[in-house]
Amino acid sequence: MIVFKNIIYQIIGKVVSVIATAIGISLITKALGVEFYGKYIFVITFLTIFFTFSDWGINSVVVKQLSTQKLISKEYFTKVFITRVLFSLLMCVLAVFTGVLFRLEKNIMLAIIVGLPMILSYSINSTASIIFQTKFQYKYDFIVKFIYSIFSVIAIYYLINQTKVVWIIVLALVIGWVVSSFFSIYFVRKYLSLKSLKVDIKFVKNLLVLSLPIGVALIINTLLSQVDKLIIPSLLDYRQAGYYGLSYKGFEFLLVFPTFFVNSIYVILANKTFNKEIFKHSIKILILASTVITFFSIFFAPDIIKMLSSKDFSLSILPFQVLSFGLVIFFITALLRLQLIVEGKEKLFFYIYFSSLTLNIILNIVLLPAIGILGASYATILSELLVFILMLKEITIRVIDKNNLLYFNKVVLVCSLTFLPLVFFHISNAFFQLIVACFLFVIFAYSFGLISLLISMVKNIEKQVPS
């Protein structure tokens, strides 16, 4: 079961990454407090935007091209690799220029400069993932993430007590990124050609132009998910940015499944160009996963935030719960976005995400002064809802139908039956609550036929995996 194995590899890799990130966040928040974490979040958010700039949608275009080829040309992949590296170096320069242009604080600017190697390392790891994805070799992707997680946590643990400045924590992440990038190069070395290690201007230009629709959409989408964390320090303060940053980090952890699920089926859909049956099964899987995770995350929100931080971050709980209500939308739009790429409608991404970004900025400017960081949570959900509606109009497959609505209602019923006993019969121990919730969910899911249906859908997807 290749797809299932790849999802497992990715989930295990992400679980390791999530645990490492959680440990790192816990060390930072407990040792340095809310305001410091708010500054740290600002720096990471700033750099993340340039991560996406360096991506430019190249991976999606290259994976789509390579999905129909049995053999991958060394010369072609080397040119892609060089393009990504050069573009990432350009983004490093642009990041510094942007920081100077907006006259960021000296300590923030220093942390950004220290973090620039992460942009280059991200490009290397991301380019290597093209091979991992097209060759269904996600075990190497897992190893790269594992190496990054181990080295970054060790570095944070060692450096956090040296001095209480933001750039030290960023340096710890740089160490993890740089070390992992060397492993990425090692794993894809047989696809790199020393003879082709030269800049092909025509190739670079053609690839950037071909990737332009997806690249612009990715950048706008990244701004959509990150802009609130850049606005909050301006309209409120770094302390509020710290509260919201932690709640959003917890929310990002929950988006692991759709990211890796759609990555695993992308090659299948791209190779088939259009496969209605696979798409329908995927929708149901995402509805199930998102609804279950929503119920669990809302119920266990206080424990999740407590695990990630100290008691000072209790104000992060409610924004996290509000964000969790939007999981179903976020999960499904991940698949809709993939299908639009497969259908060759990438050019629509610009107007979709630009419309959503505009709405997000307006809502943040209006709601943040009025209701604080809860406004950022509402703005995030409503902006993604707009993306969902606009994509739904353009997709050739009918997503909202009687069958899917009945299925969604069944999943909600199963989740409600799972958590009702926990609401009425108070259990003080969170771990015991989790065990009971999982046990009840399995019983009800099996009784309503959800488990057998899930197994059947996964098997049907597996049949489409190219040999």
ROFIKE-690620 format. One line per 3 residues: number of its first residue (from 1); their letters; for each residue y, x, z of C-alpha. Coordinates in steps of 0.02 Angstrom, whole numbers, plus 50000, padded with zeros to 5 digits. Layout:
NUM) A) Y/X/Z ~ ... $
END
This chain:
1) MIV) 50000/50000/50000 ~ 50136/50115/49933 ~ 50287/50004/49967 $
4) FKN) 50227/49966/50143 ~ 50195/50150/50179 ~ 50366/50198/50114 $
7) IIY) 50449/50064/50220 ~ 50353/50129/50371 ~ 50406/50309/50333 $
10) QII) 50586/50254/50316 ~ 50584/50145/50471 ~ 50503/50283/50575 $
13) GKV) 50632/50405/50508 ~ 50773/50285/50547 ~ 50701/50245/50718 $
16) VSV) 50701/50431/50758 ~ 50879/50441/50690 ~ 50932/50287/50790 $
19) IAT) 50856/50354/50950 ~ 50940/50522/50922 ~ 51106/50436/50884 $
22) AIG) 51086/50325/51038 ~ 51053/50478/51146 ~ 51204/50566/51071 $
25) ISL) 51316/50414/51097 ~ 51253/50395/51275 ~ 51292/50578/51312 $
28) ITK) 51466/50562/51237 ~ 51515/50396/51317 ~ 51448/50436/51490 $
31) ALG) 51523/50610/51495 ~ 51690/50580/51411 ~ 51734/50395/51423 $
34) VEF) 51802/50255/51314 ~ 51962/50331/51244 ~ 51878/50494/51194 $
37) YGK) 51740/50396/51107 ~ 51874/50296/51016 ~ 51947/50458/50945 $
40) YIF) 51774/50518/50898 ~ 51739/50354/50807 ~ 51904/50371/50711 $
43) VIT) 51857/50546/50650 ~ 51680/50496/50598 ~ 51747/50340/50511 $
46) FLT) 51875/50444/50417 ~ 51741/50567/50358 ~ 51620/50426/50313 $
49) IFF) 51742/50362/50184 ~ 51737/50531/50096 ~ 51547/50533/50109 $
52) TFS) 51551/50380/49998 ~ 51680/50456/49882 ~ 51562/50602/49855 $
55) DWG) 51419/50481/49817 ~ 51515/50388/49680 ~ 51364/50278/49641 $
58) INS) 51277/50423/49554 ~ 51113/50396/49647 ~ 51096/50215/49591 $
61) VVV) 51125/50261/49408 ~ 51009/50412/49410 ~ 50868/50319/49501 $
64) KQL) 50881/50178/49374 ~ 50866/50303/49230 ~ 50723/50402/49308 $
67) STQ) 50623/50246/49357 ~ 50561/50230/49177 ~ 50514/50414/49160 $
70) KLI) 50348/50488/49216 ~ 50415/50666/49215 ~ 50583/50721/49285 $
73) SKE) 50674/50854/49185 ~ 50723/51006/49289 ~ 50877/51032/49183 $
76) YFT) 50934/50851/49207 ~ 50908/50848/49396 ~ 50993/51018/49416 $
79) KVF) 51146/50952/49323 ~ 51149/50800/49437 ~ 51135/50915/49589 $
82) ITR) 51280/51024/49530 ~ 51387/50871/49493 ~ 51360/50804/49669 $
85) VLF) 51400/50972/49750 ~ 51560/50997/49649 ~ 51617/50820/49681 $
88) SLL) 51585/50838/49868 ~ 51691/50997/49874 ~ 51831/50903/49788 $
91) MCV) 51816/50765/49920 ~ 51832/50896/50058 ~ 52000/50947/49985 $
94) LAV) 52052/50765/49967 ~ 52004/50729/50148 ~ 52119/50867/50212 $
97) FTG) 52260/50811/50098 ~ 52242/50629/50159 ~ 52245/50684/50341 $
100) VLF) 52403/50785/50313 ~ 52482/50643/50213 ~ 52457/50519/50356 $
103) RLE) 52514/50646/50486 ~ 52362/50628/50597 ~ 52365/50703/50772 $
106) KNI) 52326/50890/50780 ~ 52166/50867/50880 ~ 52106/50731/50759 $
109) MLA) 52150/50839/50609 ~ 52057/50988/50681 ~ 51901/50881/50708 $
112) IIV) 51910/50821/50527 ~ 51922/50999/50460 ~ 51774/51053/50568 $
115) GLP) 51675/50904/50500 ~ 51703/50943/50315 ~ 51533/51032/50293 $
118) MIL) 51452/50864/50330 ~ 51519/50797/50164 ~ 51434/50936/50066 $
121) SYS) 51273/50922/50167 ~ 51271/50733/50142 ~ 51284/50757/49953 $
124) INS) 51138/50879/49955 ~ 51028/50763/50060 ~ 51077/50612/49957 $
127) TAS) 51037/50700/49793 ~ 50867/50754/49859 ~ 50833/50572/49904 $
130) IIF) 50835/50532/49717 ~ 50671/50627/49702 ~ 50601/50552/49862 $
133) QTK) 50642/50377/49799 ~ 50583/50390/49618 ~ 50423/50483/49666 $
136) FQY) 50387/50372/49818 ~ 50391/50527/49931 ~ 50485/50455/50079 $
139) KYD) 50389/50566/50199 ~ 50507/50707/50150 ~ 50655/50595/50182 $
142) FIV) 50582/50562/50354 ~ 50566/50749/50388 ~ 50747/50781/50337 $
145) KFI) 50809/50642/50453 ~ 50699/50706/50593 ~ 50769/50883/50576 $
148) YSI) 50947/50817/50576 ~ 50914/50710/50730 ~ 50834/50848/50832 $
151) FSV) 50964/50980/50794 ~ 51114/50865/50817 ~ 51054/50799/50986 $
154) IAI) 51016/50975/51050 ~ 51187/51032/50991 ~ 51276/50885/51073 $
157) YYL) 51183/50913/51236 ~ 51229/51097/51238 ~ 51410/51084/51176 $
160) INQ) 51469/50928/51267 ~ 51492/51021/51431 ~ 51585/51167/51350 $
163) TKV) 51752/51079/51330 ~ 51812/50899/51316 ~ 51882/50900/51139 $
166) VWI) 51832/50795/50988 ~ 51799/50939/50868 ~ 51660/51008/50979 $
169) IVL) 51559/50848/50962 ~ 51591/50846/50774 ~ 51530/51027/50766 $
172) ALV) 51366/50971/50844 ~ 51340/50846/50703 ~ 51386/50979/50574 $
175) IGW) 51246/51089/50639 ~ 51120/50948/50615 ~ 51182/50907/50440 $
178) VVS) 51185/51087/50378 ~ 51010/51128/50442 ~ 50937/50968/50367 $
181) SFF) 51019/51004/50198 ~ 50923/51168/50186 ~ 50761/51071/50209 $
184) SIY) 50814/50949/50072 ~ 50841/51093/49950 ~ 50671/51164/49997 $
187) FVR) 50581/50998/49964 ~ 50657/50975/49791 ~ 50656/51159/49740 $
190) KYL) 50527/51130/49601 ~ 50646/51008/49517 ~ 50790/51134/49516 $
193) SLK) 50811/51260/49375 ~ 50904/51423/49403 ~ 50936/51431/49215 $
196) SLK) 51031/51266/49224 ~ 51142/51317/49371 ~ 51301/51302/49271 $
199) VDI) 51435/51170/49254 ~ 51412/51056/49104 ~ 51582/50973/49092 $
202) KFV) 51524/50844/48966 ~ 51375/50795/49074 ~ 51483/50782/49231 $
205) KNL) 51610/50675/49141 ~ 51479/50558/49067 ~ 51388/50538/49233 $
208) LVL) 51548/50501/49328 ~ 51604/50374/49198 ~ 51432/50291/49196 $
211) SLP) 51434/50282/49387 ~ 51614/50219/49395 ~ 51579/50031/49422 $
214) IGV) 51454/50062/49562 ~ 51557/50207/49631 ~ 51715/50103/49647 $
217) ALI) 51614/49962/49725 ~ 51534/50081/49850 ~ 51703/50151/49900 $
220) INT) 51779/49979/49922 ~ 51622/49921/50015 ~ 51635/50071/50132 $
223) LLS) 51818/50036/50163 ~ 51766/49856/50196 ~ 51647/49911/50334 $
226) QVD) 51757/50050/50405 ~ 51938/49994/50386 ~ 51940/49895/50549 $
229) KLI) 51899/50053/50648 ~ 52047/50139/50564 ~ 52166/49993/50595 $
232) IPS) 52123/49961/50778 ~ 52201/50124/50845 ~ 52363/50079/50754 $
235) LLD) 52375/49897/50808 ~ 52293/49917/50979 ~ 52240/50089/51047 $
238) YRQ) 52098/50216/51049 ~ 52020/50132/51202 ~ 51997/49969/51107 $
241) AGY) 51934/50071/50959 ~ 51803/50143/51076 ~ 51744/49970/51131 $
244) YGL) 51732/49905/50954 ~ 51660/50068/50888 ~ 51513/50054/51007 $
247) SYK) 51480/49871/50965 ~ 51486/49910/50779 ~ 51371/50060/50802 $
250) GFE) 51244/49944/50882 ~ 51267/49823/50737 ~ 51236/49964/50612 $
253) FLL) 51070/50000/50697 ~ 51017/49822/50656 ~ 51052/49847/50471 $
256) VFP) 50913/49976/50456 ~ 50782/49857/50385 ~ 50876/49785/50234 $
259) TFF) 50937/49958/50183 ~ 50765/50033/50178 ~ 50679/49878/50113 $
262) VNS) 50790/49864/49959 ~ 50777/50053/49932 ~ 50588/50036/49928 $
265) IYV) 50585/49894/49801 ~ 50729/49959/49693 ~ 50616/50063/49581 $
268) ILA) 50502/49911/49556 ~ 50644/49794/49507 ~ 50731/49926/49401 $
271) NKT) 50570/49964/49307 ~ 50534/49779/49278 ~ 50717/49742/49240 $
274) FNK) 50693/49566/49304 ~ 50555/49500/49415 ~ 50587/49328/49486 $
277) EIF) 50429/49323/49593 ~ 50466/49488/49679 ~ 50645/49434/49712 $
280) KHS) 50591/49270/49791 ~ 50466/49357/49905 ~ 50599/49483/49955 $
283) IKI) 50723/49346/50000 ~ 50597/49266/50118 ~ 50555/49433/50200 $
286) LIL) 50740/49466/50230 ~ 50769/49290/50298 ~ 50627/49315/50422 $
289) AST) 50682/49489/50476 ~ 50867/49447/50493 ~ 50840/49286/50591 $
292) VIT) 50720/49368/50713 ~ 50833/49519/50739 ~ 50983/49403/50765 $
295) FFS) 50899/49309/50907 ~ 50836/49468/50990 ~ 51002/49561/50975 $
298) IFF) 51107/49417/51044 ~ 50990/49389/51191 ~ 50971/49574/51234 $
301) APD) 51152/49624/51192 ~ 51199/49673/51372 ~ 51046/49784/51385 $
304) IIK) 51077/49864/51214 ~ 51258/49908/51257 ~ 51206/49968/51430 $
307) MLS) 51074/50081/51352 ~ 51203/50157/51234 ~ 51340/50185/51363 $
310) SKD) 51406/50171/51539 ~ 51470/50017/51633 ~ 51644/50054/51563 $
313) FSL) 51590/49985/51394 ~ 51548/49807/51451 ~ 51688/49741/51338 $
316) SIL) 51582/49795/51189 ~ 51450/49660/51222 ~ 51538/49506/51153 $
319) PFQ) 51597/49588/50989 ~ 51419/49649/50963 ~ 51350/49473/50986 $
322) VLS) 51478/49401/50865 ~ 51432/49531/50734 ~ 51248/49490/50757 $
325) FGL) 51278/49312/50698 ~ 51314/49382/50525 ~ 51150/49475/50504 $
328) VIF) 51070/49347/50387 ~ 51217/49363/50268 ~ 51215/49553/50275 $
331) FIT) 51028/49562/50245 ~ 51029/49449/50092 ~ 51184/49525/50011 $
334) ALL) 51093/49693/50013 ~ 50962/49617/49896 ~ 51090/49522/49791 $
337) RLQ) 51184/49684/49763 ~ 51024/49768/49704 ~ 50983/49625/49585 $
340) LIV) 51156/49630/49508 ~ 51131/49816/49471 ~ 50962/49778/49392 $
343) EGK) 51043/49641/49285 ~ 51176/49763/49227 ~ 51320/49672/49312 $
346) EKL) 51390/49822/49408 ~ 51565/49791/49340 ~ 51575/49633/49445 $
349) FFY) 51568/49736/49604 ~ 51749/49787/49591 ~ 51822/49612/49599 $
352) IYF) 51692/49556/49728 ~ 51722/49696/49851 ~ 51908/49711/49818 $
355) SSL) 51928/49526/49857 ~ 51827/49548/50016 ~ 51922/49705/50068 $
358) TLN) 52088/49617/50044 ~ 52029/49471/50152 ~ 51963/49593/50283 $
361) IIL) 52128/49687/50298 ~ 52230/49526/50308 ~ 52114/49452/50441 $
364) NIV) 52119/49612/50544 ~ 52309/49621/50538 ~ 52322/49438/50591 $
367) LLP) 52179/49426/50717 ~ 52184/49595/50806 ~ 52354/49567/50891 $
370) AIG) 52305/49387/50930 ~ 52128/49401/51002 ~ 52095/49588/51011 $
373) ILG) 51936/49672/50947 ~ 51846/49505/50929 ~ 51960/49480/50780 $
376) ASY) 51881/49631/50696 ~ 51708/49555/50721 ~ 51760/49388/50644 $
379) ATI) 51847/49479/50500 ~ 51687/49577/50463 ~ 51577/49422/50454 $
382) LSE) 51699/49317/50352 ~ 51727/49460/50228 ~ 51539/49481/50203 $
385) LLV) 51522/49293/50183 ~ 51645/49303/50038 ~ 51539/49442/49960 $
388) FIL) 51385/49332/49980 ~ 51467/49182/49896 ~ 51538/49283/49751 $
391) MLK) 51371/49370/49718 ~ 51279/49206/49730 ~ 51385/49138/49587 $
394) EIT) 51338/49284/49474 ~ 51153/49305/49509 ~ 51035/49227/49381 $
397) IRV) 50907/49177/49513 ~ 50934/49026/49622 ~ 50936/49086/49802 $
400) IDK) 50985/48932/49902 ~ 50853/48801/49865 ~ 50753/48674/49963 $
403) NNL) 50606/48793/49986 ~ 50711/48934/50060 ~ 50810/48815/50172 $
406) LYF) 50649/48741/50242 ~ 50582/48917/50269 ~ 50742/48969/50358 $
409) NKV) 50733/48815/50471 ~ 50552/48857/50514 ~ 50599/49036/50562 $
412) VLV) 50745/48973/50670 ~ 50627/48850/50756 ~ 50501/48988/50794 $
415) CSL) 50639/49100/50865 ~ 50710/48957/50968 ~ 50539/48918/51042 $
418) TFL) 50520/49103/51081 ~ 50681/49119/51183 ~ 50694/48947/51266 $
421) PLV) 50569/48994/51404 ~ 50668/49154/51438 ~ 50829/49054/51456 $
424) FFH) 50757/48926/51577 ~ 50643/49045/51675 ~ 50749/49193/51727 $
427) ISN) 50664/49363/51719 ~ 50768/49503/51793 ~ 50677/49650/51713 $
430) AFF) 50740/49677/51534 ~ 50584/49771/51478 ~ 50471/49631/51541 $
433) QLI) 50585/49506/51453 ~ 50560/49601/51290 ~ 50371/49604/51309 $
436) VAC) 50365/49417/51344 ~ 50482/49380/51197 ~ 50376/49482/51076 $
439) FLF) 50216/49401/51140 ~ 50286/49224/51122 ~ 50356/49262/50949 $
442) VIF) 50188/49324/50884 ~ 50102/49168/50951 ~ 50229/49046/50875 $
445) AYS) 50245/49144/50711 ~ 50055/49142/50691 ~ 50046/48957/50734 $
448) FGL) 50177/48912/50603 ~ 50096/49021/50470 ~ 50237/49148/50458 $
451) ISL) 50126/49301/50485 ~ 49998/49253/50352 ~ 50140/49213/50231 $
454) LIS) 50222/49382/50265 ~ 50059/49475/50230 ~ 50035/49377/50069 $
457) MVK) 50213/49417/50009 ~ 50195/49603/50045 ~ 50030/49608/49948 $
460) NIE) 50112/49522/49799 ~ 50252/49650/49798 ~ 50125/49791/49810 $
463) KQV) 50043/49732/49648 ~ 50202/49773/49554 ~ 50210/49954/49610 $
466) PS) 50197/50068/49457 ~ 50044/50180/49460 $
END
